[in-house]
Amino acid sequence: MKKWQKLVGGLLLVIVLAAALAYAFRSDLILWAVKNRAQPDIAEQTPDIDWQQGPEQAAAPIGERPPNVVLILADDLGINDISTFGGGVAGGLVPTPNIDRIAAEGVNFTQGYAGNATCSPSRAMLMTGRYATSTGFEFTPTPAQMGRVVGTVSQQIRPDLPPGQFDADADAMRPAYEDQGLPGEEVTLAEMLGESGYHNIHIGKWHLGVSEQVDAMGQGFDESLLMNEGLYLPEDSPDVVNAQLDFDPIDRFLWASQRFAGSFNRSQLFRPGGYLTDWWTEEALEAIEANRNRPFFLYVGHWAPHTPLQATREDYEAVGDIQPHRLRVYAAMIRALDRSVGEILDKLEEEGLADNTVVIFTSDNGGAGYIGLPQVNAPYRGWKLSLFEGGVRVPFMMRWPAGLPAGRTVEQPVTHIDIFRTIASITKAGLPERAIDGVDLLPIASGTGPLLREDEAIYWQSGPYWAVRAGDWKFQIDQKQDKNWLFNLADDPTEQVNLVEQEPQVAARLLDLLEAHHEGRTLLYPSSTSMPVMIDKSLADQYEEGDELIYWAN
């Protein structure tokens, strides 16, 4: 063999070996590329947050002014994380006395539902009182090719799961990530209240669009302290304890892609002033004080306890020796979230505002199965990214001492889209001239009247996966699998017995409701991914043939 032939042969062998290694480590290479991509700079100095100051003297006593509104939204909080419902993290080792206080001093809606089983569509419904079938905003904004990246990582680290699907053509049809948002022509809570003279403040997560037309300030908020990146503290901070989830491809993507950064009123990115849950709370207290003499709407969109799992070392030590490690970190995050709620309630008391301030606490959806903690939604089946009760049943509490009785329990089903019309009723703000899908909860919350909802029906959807609850009956259809479920929640609240074959007439009636609800539905942009989600196992468990699952579109 000639020398040049040996050289060519050797070069080809190197190329083949390099290609083989690249394929074997393709997930690591992709995540390395994500972590080292070009990104905007982050200023190291945390600026003083200069909240706009209200008048030095109030125009009228607090009891004669329109009520303030404080909306506190948790992210991926499981209903069993709240001790009000008889649970609490780690078998009740970490109670939530401050969140419980809202229910004890106000109204606890024991069958409260999120607008959807994932964050952005649920937040849009809360902000507008309208279903995705009305707004077209059905899928969470994601950067281009994110579905492909997560799918590639998933195939390598979770070969046990049925493969998901990524549609490159559909992905190319979606707007730029910055423009994937709630349409500017929609009327938000902030815009409605602003028309009635409220000062509107947003703190934390938004996730309804990034561009100026669809960010928080573009949608009616006067001020916005925004979460731009997803770390609670820098990963290497001496004050943080991390829990990385090697079994979850989304978690691996978050650790690779996210940094510690925020902004204020569309400023340059800067380093936040502390652990996000605590720092946002500090700033919420400052915002309350600044606006104590005028009606205000404060929306605190907490990131907790969404992944990446990060807790302060102080909270981690305080919760004690809980196992496994990820549960201890998660418990510490819940402790911080509950403390935040308590500090906000105490500040309202301190400023003399508590009696005439409406405080609402809820979560954007149920707890996530991908954190590998099987009890977060107990006793309900399912997780975030599914329309079983575990994915959509959430804490839903409202306190307003001037207008609502303390310790009242409402057992009728209610949902996030009801918040819009309810706040309009409480504040006497004028409703926008468009169809509002939610109902007014004030009569039933105050005990002065019934809950009136057409067909008693509440709807959810993501792509071809739909669900409806009408009365005690709940029907789900996953059209990708051609599979239906029917449950009588009065007899079977944890959805164990599928009655779709025993009760075909009920199933047909509820399917008719769903089809009528989706008639004329127009999407702002298509879904580009479809991922399998196990119903009865967390992602820490191995999928086995026969395990029940759904396919979630985004």
C-alpha positions as CSV (number, residue, x, y, z in Angstrom):
1,M,0.0,0.0,0.0
2,K,1.3,3.4,-1.0
3,K,2.1,6.0,1.7
4,W,-0.7,8.4,0.5
5,Q,-3.2,5.5,0.7
6,K,-2.2,4.8,4.3
7,L,-2.6,8.5,5.1
8,V,-6.0,8.7,3.5
9,G,-7.0,5.5,5.2
10,G,-5.8,6.8,8.6
11,L,-7.7,10.0,8.1
12,L,-10.9,8.2,7.2
13,L,-10.5,6.1,10.3
14,V,-10.1,9.2,12.5
15,I,-13.2,10.8,10.9
16,V,-15.2,7.6,11.4
17,L,-14.1,7.4,15.1
18,A,-14.8,11.1,15.6
19,A,-18.2,10.7,14.1
20,A,-18.9,7.7,16.3
21,L,-17.8,9.5,19.4
22,A,-19.9,12.6,18.5
23,Y,-22.9,10.4,18.0
24,A,-22.3,8.5,21.3
25,F,-22.0,11.9,23.1
26,R,-24.4,13.9,21.0
27,S,-26.5,15.0,24.0
28,D,-23.5,16.3,25.8
29,L,-22.3,18.1,22.7
30,I,-25.7,19.7,22.1
31,L,-25.9,20.8,25.7
32,W,-22.4,22.2,25.6
33,A,-23.3,24.2,22.5
34,V,-26.4,25.5,24.2
35,K,-24.4,26.6,27.3
36,N,-21.7,28.3,25.2
37,R,-23.9,30.1,22.7
38,A,-23.7,33.9,22.3
39,Q,-25.9,35.6,24.8
40,P,-26.5,39.2,26.0
41,D,-24.2,40.5,28.8
42,I,-25.4,40.6,32.4
43,A,-24.5,43.6,34.5
44,E,-22.9,42.4,37.8
45,Q,-24.2,45.3,39.8
46,T,-27.8,45.0,41.0
47,P,-29.5,48.4,40.6
48,D,-31.8,49.9,43.2
49,I,-35.3,49.2,42.0
50,D,-37.0,52.7,41.9
51,W,-40.7,52.0,42.3
52,Q,-43.0,54.8,41.3
53,Q,-44.3,56.5,44.4
54,G,-48.0,57.1,44.9
55,P,-49.4,60.2,46.6
56,E,-48.1,61.2,50.0
57,Q,-51.7,61.4,51.2
58,A,-54.6,59.2,50.2
59,A,-57.5,60.8,48.5
60,A,-59.9,58.8,50.6
61,P,-59.6,56.3,53.6
62,I,-58.8,52.7,52.6
63,G,-62.3,51.5,53.2
64,E,-63.7,54.1,50.8
65,R,-61.3,53.3,48.0
66,P,-61.6,50.5,45.4
67,P,-59.9,47.4,46.8
68,N,-56.3,46.6,46.1
69,V,-55.7,43.3,44.3
70,V,-52.7,41.1,45.0
71,L,-52.4,38.0,42.8
72,I,-49.7,35.5,43.9
73,L,-49.1,32.7,41.4
74,A,-46.9,29.7,42.1
75,D,-45.3,27.7,39.3
76,D,-45.8,23.9,39.1
77,L,-47.0,23.7,42.7
78,G,-48.6,20.4,43.6
79,I,-51.8,20.5,45.5
80,N,-50.4,18.0,48.1
81,D,-47.6,20.5,48.8
82,I,-50.1,22.6,50.7
83,S,-51.0,21.6,54.3
84,T,-54.5,23.1,54.0
85,F,-55.5,20.0,52.0
86,G,-54.1,17.6,54.6
87,G,-50.8,17.1,53.0
88,G,-47.6,19.1,52.9
89,V,-44.2,18.3,51.5
90,A,-42.4,15.1,52.7
91,G,-45.5,13.8,54.4
92,G,-46.3,17.0,56.2
93,L,-42.8,17.7,57.5
94,V,-42.8,21.1,55.8
95,P,-46.2,22.8,56.5
96,T,-47.4,26.0,54.7
97,P,-48.9,28.1,57.5
98,N,-48.9,31.3,55.5
99,I,-50.6,29.9,52.4
100,D,-53.0,28.1,54.7
101,R,-53.8,31.5,56.3
102,I,-55.4,32.8,53.1
103,A,-57.8,29.9,53.1
104,A,-58.5,30.2,56.9
105,E,-59.1,33.9,56.7
106,G,-60.9,33.8,53.4
107,V,-62.4,31.4,50.9
108,N,-60.9,28.1,49.9
109,F,-62.1,26.7,46.6
110,T,-61.6,23.0,47.1
111,Q,-62.1,22.1,43.5
112,G,-60.0,24.8,41.9
113,Y,-58.6,24.2,38.4
114,A,-55.8,25.8,36.4
115,G,-56.6,27.1,32.9
116,N,-54.3,24.5,31.4
117,A,-51.7,21.9,32.5
118,T,-48.8,24.0,31.4
119,C,-47.7,27.5,32.3
120,S,-48.2,30.0,29.4
121,P,-51.7,29.0,28.2
122,S,-52.8,28.9,31.8
123,R,-51.4,32.3,32.6
124,A,-53.1,33.7,29.5
125,M,-56.5,32.5,30.6
126,L,-55.9,33.9,34.1
127,M,-55.0,37.3,32.6
128,T,-57.8,37.5,30.1
129,G,-60.7,35.3,31.4
130,R,-60.7,33.7,28.0
131,Y,-60.1,30.2,26.7
132,A,-57.3,29.4,24.2
133,T,-60.2,28.7,21.8
134,S,-61.0,32.4,22.1
135,T,-57.5,33.9,22.1
136,G,-55.7,31.3,19.9
137,F,-52.8,31.2,22.4
138,E,-52.6,27.5,23.1
139,F,-48.9,26.6,23.3
140,T,-46.0,27.8,25.5
141,P,-43.5,30.0,23.7
142,T,-40.3,28.1,23.0
143,P,-37.1,29.0,21.1
144,A,-36.7,27.6,17.6
145,Q,-35.4,24.0,17.6
146,M,-35.9,23.6,21.3
147,G,-38.1,20.6,20.7
148,R,-35.5,19.0,18.5
149,V,-32.8,19.5,21.2
150,V,-34.9,18.2,24.1
151,G,-36.1,15.3,21.9
152,T,-32.5,14.3,21.0
153,V,-31.4,14.5,24.6
154,S,-34.5,12.5,25.6
155,Q,-33.8,9.7,23.1
156,Q,-30.3,9.2,24.5
157,I,-30.9,9.4,28.3
158,R,-34.5,7.9,28.3
159,P,-34.5,5.2,25.6
160,D,-37.2,3.4,27.7
161,L,-39.8,6.0,26.8
162,P,-41.8,5.9,23.6
163,P,-40.3,8.5,21.2
164,G,-41.8,12.0,21.0
165,Q,-42.1,13.8,17.7
166,F,-40.6,17.0,16.4
167,D,-42.2,18.7,13.3
168,A,-39.5,20.9,11.7
169,D,-42.0,22.4,9.2
170,A,-44.4,23.4,12.0
171,D,-41.5,24.8,14.0
172,A,-40.5,27.0,11.1
173,M,-44.1,28.3,10.9
174,R,-43.9,29.7,14.5
175,P,-43.0,33.3,15.0
176,A,-39.7,34.3,16.5
177,Y,-39.6,33.4,20.2
178,E,-39.8,37.0,21.2
179,D,-43.1,37.4,19.3
180,Q,-44.8,34.2,20.6
181,G,-47.1,35.7,23.1
182,L,-50.6,36.7,24.1
183,P,-51.9,39.0,21.3
184,G,-51.7,42.7,22.1
185,E,-55.3,43.1,21.2
186,E,-56.4,40.9,24.1
187,V,-57.4,42.9,27.2
188,T,-55.6,41.8,30.4
189,L,-56.5,42.2,34.0
190,A,-53.9,45.0,34.2
191,E,-55.4,46.9,31.2
192,M,-58.9,46.5,32.6
193,L,-57.9,47.8,36.1
194,G,-55.7,50.5,34.6
195,E,-58.8,52.0,32.9
196,S,-60.3,52.3,36.5
197,G,-57.3,54.1,37.8
198,Y,-55.2,51.3,39.3
199,H,-51.4,51.3,39.3
200,N,-50.3,47.9,38.0
201,I,-47.1,46.2,39.1
202,H,-45.7,42.9,37.8
203,I,-42.9,41.0,39.6
204,G,-41.4,37.7,38.5
205,K,-42.3,35.4,35.7
206,W,-44.3,36.6,32.7
207,H,-43.9,34.1,29.9
208,L,-46.6,35.6,27.7
209,G,-44.2,37.2,25.2
210,V,-40.9,39.1,25.2
211,S,-41.3,41.8,22.6
212,E,-42.6,45.2,23.7
213,Q,-46.0,44.6,22.2
214,V,-46.6,41.5,24.3
215,D,-44.4,41.9,27.4
216,A,-45.9,42.8,30.8
217,M,-45.6,46.6,30.1
218,G,-47.1,46.1,26.7
219,Q,-50.0,44.4,28.3
220,G,-51.0,47.0,30.8
221,F,-48.5,46.9,33.7
222,D,-46.9,50.3,34.7
223,E,-43.9,48.6,36.1
224,S,-42.3,45.2,35.6
225,L,-39.5,43.5,37.6
226,L,-39.0,40.6,35.2
227,M,-37.4,37.2,35.4
228,N,-35.3,37.0,32.2
229,E,-33.4,33.8,33.0
230,G,-34.2,30.7,35.1
231,L,-31.6,30.3,37.8
232,Y,-32.7,31.2,41.4
233,L,-29.0,31.9,42.2
234,P,-25.8,31.2,40.3
235,E,-25.1,27.5,40.2
236,D,-21.8,27.9,42.1
237,S,-23.1,30.3,44.7
238,P,-22.0,29.4,48.3
239,D,-25.5,30.2,49.4
240,V,-27.3,27.7,47.1
241,V,-28.0,24.0,47.2
242,N,-28.8,22.5,43.8
243,A,-30.5,19.2,42.8
244,Q,-29.9,18.2,39.2
245,L,-32.2,15.6,37.7
246,D,-30.2,13.4,35.3
247,F,-33.4,11.5,34.3
248,D,-35.1,14.6,32.9
249,P,-34.1,16.0,29.5
250,I,-35.8,19.3,30.2
251,D,-33.9,19.7,33.4
252,R,-30.6,19.1,31.6
253,F,-31.6,21.7,29.0
254,L,-32.4,24.2,31.8
255,W,-29.1,23.8,33.5
256,A,-27.3,24.3,30.2
257,S,-29.4,27.2,28.9
258,Q,-30.3,29.3,31.9
259,R,-28.4,32.0,33.8
260,F,-29.1,34.3,36.8
261,A,-30.5,37.5,35.3
262,G,-33.4,39.9,35.5
263,S,-34.5,43.3,34.3
264,F,-36.6,46.3,35.4
265,N,-38.9,48.2,33.0
266,R,-37.1,46.8,29.9
267,S,-33.6,47.7,31.3
268,Q,-30.3,45.9,30.4
269,L,-30.0,42.5,32.1
270,F,-28.6,42.6,35.6
271,R,-27.8,40.3,38.4
272,P,-30.8,40.0,40.8
273,G,-30.4,41.1,44.4
274,G,-30.6,37.6,45.9
275,Y,-32.4,34.2,45.8
276,L,-35.3,35.0,43.4
277,T,-38.2,34.0,45.7
278,D,-36.8,36.1,48.6
279,W,-35.6,39.1,46.5
280,W,-38.9,39.4,44.6
281,T,-40.7,39.3,48.0
282,E,-38.5,42.1,49.3
283,E,-39.3,44.2,46.2
284,A,-43.0,43.3,46.5
285,L,-43.0,44.8,50.0
286,E,-41.4,48.0,48.7
287,A,-44.0,48.2,45.9
288,I,-46.8,47.9,48.4
289,E,-45.4,50.6,50.6
290,A,-44.9,52.9,47.5
291,N,-48.5,52.5,46.5
292,R,-50.2,52.4,49.9
293,N,-52.2,55.6,49.2
294,R,-53.7,54.6,45.9
295,P,-55.5,51.5,44.4
296,F,-53.0,49.0,43.0
297,F,-52.8,45.6,41.4
298,L,-49.7,43.6,42.3
299,Y,-49.1,40.4,40.3
300,V,-46.3,38.3,41.9
301,G,-45.5,35.5,39.4
302,H,-43.2,33.3,41.4
303,W,-40.9,30.8,39.7
304,A,-41.0,28.4,42.6
305,P,-41.1,25.5,42.8
306,H,-40.4,25.1,39.0
307,T,-37.1,23.5,38.1
308,P,-34.1,23.9,38.2
309,L,-34.4,22.8,41.8
310,Q,-32.4,25.3,43.9
311,A,-32.8,26.3,47.5
312,T,-31.0,28.6,49.8
313,R,-28.6,26.8,52.1
314,E,-30.4,28.3,55.1
315,D,-33.8,26.8,54.0
316,Y,-32.1,23.5,53.1
317,E,-30.7,23.2,56.6
318,A,-34.0,24.3,58.2
319,V,-36.2,21.6,56.7
320,G,-34.0,18.8,58.1
321,D,-32.8,15.5,56.8
322,I,-35.3,14.7,54.2
323,Q,-34.5,12.1,51.6
324,P,-34.0,11.9,48.7
325,H,-31.8,15.0,48.2
326,R,-34.1,16.4,45.5
327,L,-37.1,16.2,47.8
328,R,-35.1,18.1,50.5
329,V,-34.3,20.9,48.0
330,Y,-37.9,21.0,46.8
331,A,-39.1,21.2,50.4
332,A,-36.8,24.1,51.1
333,M,-38.2,25.9,48.0
334,I,-41.7,25.4,49.3
335,R,-40.6,26.8,52.7
336,A,-39.3,30.0,50.9
337,L,-42.5,30.3,48.9
338,D,-44.7,30.1,52.0
339,R,-42.5,32.6,53.7
340,S,-43.0,35.0,50.8
341,V,-46.8,34.8,51.1
342,G,-46.5,35.4,54.9
343,E,-44.3,38.5,54.4
344,I,-46.7,40.0,51.8
345,L,-49.7,39.4,54.1
346,D,-47.9,40.9,57.1
347,K,-46.9,44.0,55.0
348,L,-50.6,44.6,54.0
349,E,-51.4,44.5,57.8
350,E,-48.6,46.8,58.6
351,E,-49.7,49.4,56.1
352,G,-53.4,49.1,57.2
353,L,-54.4,47.7,53.8
354,A,-55.3,44.2,54.6
355,D,-59.1,44.6,55.1
356,N,-59.6,46.1,51.7
357,T,-57.1,44.1,49.7
358,V,-58.1,41.1,47.7
359,V,-55.4,38.4,47.9
360,I,-55.6,35.5,45.5
361,F,-53.2,32.5,45.7
362,T,-53.1,29.7,43.1
363,S,-50.7,27.8,40.8
364,D,-50.4,27.9,37.1
365,N,-50.8,24.1,36.9
366,G,-50.3,20.9,39.0
367,G,-46.9,19.5,40.1
368,A,-44.6,18.1,37.5
369,G,-43.8,14.4,37.1
370,Y,-40.4,15.2,35.7
371,I,-39.1,16.2,39.2
372,G,-39.4,12.6,40.3
373,L,-41.4,13.2,43.4
374,P,-44.5,10.9,43.4
375,Q,-46.5,12.5,46.1
376,V,-46.7,16.2,45.0
377,N,-50.2,15.8,43.5
378,A,-51.5,13.0,45.8
379,P,-54.1,11.5,45.8
380,Y,-54.7,12.5,42.2
381,R,-53.4,10.8,39.1
382,G,-51.3,12.7,36.5
383,W,-49.0,15.6,36.4
384,K,-48.3,18.9,34.7
385,L,-48.5,18.2,31.0
386,S,-51.6,16.0,31.4
387,L,-55.3,16.8,31.9
388,F,-55.8,14.2,34.6
389,E,-56.6,15.9,38.0
390,G,-53.0,16.0,39.0
391,G,-52.2,18.2,36.1
392,V,-55.0,20.8,36.5
393,R,-56.2,20.6,40.1
394,V,-54.6,23.5,42.0
395,P,-54.8,25.5,45.2
396,F,-57.3,28.3,44.7
397,M,-57.8,30.7,47.6
398,M,-59.1,34.2,48.0
399,R,-59.1,36.6,51.0
400,W,-60.9,39.9,51.2
401,P,-61.9,40.7,54.8
402,A,-64.1,43.7,53.8
403,G,-66.2,41.6,51.4
404,L,-65.8,37.8,52.0
405,P,-66.4,35.7,55.1
406,A,-63.5,34.0,56.8
407,G,-63.2,30.2,56.7
408,R,-65.7,29.7,53.9
409,T,-65.3,26.6,51.7
410,V,-66.7,26.4,48.2
411,E,-66.9,22.9,46.7
412,Q,-68.2,23.8,43.2
413,P,-65.6,23.6,40.5
414,V,-64.0,26.9,39.6
415,T,-61.1,27.8,37.2
416,H,-58.5,30.4,36.4
417,I,-60.7,32.0,33.7
418,D,-63.1,33.0,36.5
419,I,-60.6,35.3,38.1
420,F,-61.0,38.0,35.5
421,R,-64.7,38.5,35.8
422,T,-64.5,38.1,39.6
423,I,-62.0,40.9,40.0
424,A,-64.0,43.1,37.6
425,S,-67.0,42.5,39.9
426,I,-65.1,43.2,43.1
427,T,-63.4,46.4,41.8
428,K,-66.4,47.5,39.7
429,A,-64.1,47.8,36.7
430,G,-65.8,47.9,33.4
431,L,-65.5,44.7,31.4
432,P,-64.0,44.9,27.9
433,E,-66.2,44.7,24.9
434,R,-65.6,41.1,24.1
435,A,-66.7,37.7,25.2
436,I,-65.4,36.7,28.6
437,D,-65.5,33.0,29.1
438,G,-65.2,32.9,32.9
439,V,-67.9,33.6,35.5
440,D,-68.2,35.8,38.5
441,L,-67.2,33.9,41.7
442,L,-68.2,36.8,44.1
443,P,-71.8,35.5,44.7
444,I,-70.8,32.0,45.7
445,A,-67.6,33.2,47.5
446,S,-69.6,35.6,49.6
447,G,-72.5,33.2,50.1
448,T,-74.9,35.7,48.5
449,G,-75.8,33.7,45.3
450,P,-75.1,30.6,43.2
451,L,-72.4,29.9,40.7
452,L,-73.8,30.1,37.2
453,R,-71.9,28.4,34.4
454,E,-73.3,27.3,31.1
455,D,-73.6,23.5,30.9
456,E,-71.5,23.5,34.2
457,A,-68.6,22.9,31.8
458,I,-64.9,23.7,32.1
459,Y,-62.6,23.0,29.2
460,W,-58.9,22.2,28.6
461,Q,-56.9,21.4,25.5
462,S,-53.4,21.1,24.0
463,G,-53.3,20.2,20.4
464,P,-55.3,17.0,19.8
465,Y,-55.6,16.3,23.5
466,W,-58.9,17.7,25.0
467,A,-60.8,17.4,28.2
468,V,-64.1,18.7,29.7
469,R,-65.6,18.6,33.1
470,A,-69.4,19.0,33.2
471,G,-71.0,18.6,36.6
472,D,-69.5,15.5,38.1
473,W,-68.5,13.9,34.8
474,K,-65.0,14.4,33.2
475,F,-64.1,13.3,29.7
476,Q,-60.7,13.2,28.1
477,I,-59.8,12.4,24.5
478,D,-56.2,11.9,23.2
479,Q,-56.8,11.9,19.5
480,K,-53.2,10.9,18.7
481,Q,-53.8,7.6,20.5
482,D,-57.5,7.5,19.6
483,K,-58.1,6.9,23.4
484,N,-60.9,8.2,25.6
485,W,-61.4,8.4,29.4
486,L,-64.6,9.0,31.3
487,F,-64.8,9.5,35.1
488,N,-67.5,10.3,37.6
489,L,-65.6,12.5,39.9
490,A,-68.3,12.4,42.6
491,D,-67.7,8.7,43.0
492,D,-64.1,8.5,41.7
493,P,-62.3,11.8,42.4
494,T,-58.9,10.2,41.7
495,E,-59.9,8.9,38.2
496,Q,-59.3,5.2,38.7
497,V,-62.2,3.7,36.9
498,N,-62.7,4.5,33.2
499,L,-66.4,4.4,32.4
500,V,-66.2,5.2,28.7
501,E,-67.6,1.8,27.7
502,Q,-70.2,1.6,30.5
503,E,-71.6,5.1,29.9
504,P,-71.4,5.7,26.1
505,Q,-74.2,8.3,26.1
506,V,-72.5,10.4,28.7
507,A,-69.2,10.1,26.8
508,A,-71.0,11.1,23.6
509,R,-72.7,14.1,25.2
510,L,-69.4,15.4,26.6
511,L,-67.6,14.8,23.3
512,D,-70.4,17.0,21.7
513,L,-69.6,19.7,24.2
514,L,-65.9,19.5,23.3
515,E,-66.5,19.6,19.6
516,A,-68.8,22.6,20.0
517,H,-66.2,24.4,22.1
518,H,-63.5,23.9,19.5
519,E,-65.7,25.0,16.6
520,G,-64.1,27.8,14.7
521,R,-60.9,27.4,16.8
522,T,-57.9,29.3,15.2
523,L,-54.4,28.9,16.5
524,L,-51.8,31.7,16.6
525,Y,-49.1,29.2,15.7
526,P,-48.9,25.4,15.4
527,S,-47.5,22.9,17.9
528,S,-44.1,21.5,16.8
529,T,-43.5,18.8,19.4
530,S,-45.5,15.9,20.9
531,M,-44.1,14.2,24.0
532,P,-45.1,11.2,25.9
533,V,-46.1,11.7,29.6
534,M,-46.7,8.8,31.9
535,I,-49.8,9.2,34.0
536,D,-49.1,6.9,37.0
537,K,-45.3,7.1,37.2
538,S,-42.9,10.1,37.7
539,L,-40.1,10.5,35.3
540,A,-37.7,9.0,37.9
541,D,-39.4,5.7,37.1
542,Q,-38.8,3.5,34.1
543,Y,-41.5,3.2,31.5
544,E,-42.8,-0.4,30.9
545,E,-45.0,-1.7,28.2
546,G,-48.6,-1.1,29.2
547,D,-48.0,1.9,31.3
548,E,-50.8,4.5,30.7
549,L,-49.6,7.7,29.0
550,I,-50.8,10.7,27.0
551,Y,-49.1,12.7,24.3
552,W,-48.7,16.4,25.1
553,A,-48.4,18.9,22.2
554,N,-46.5,22.1,22.3
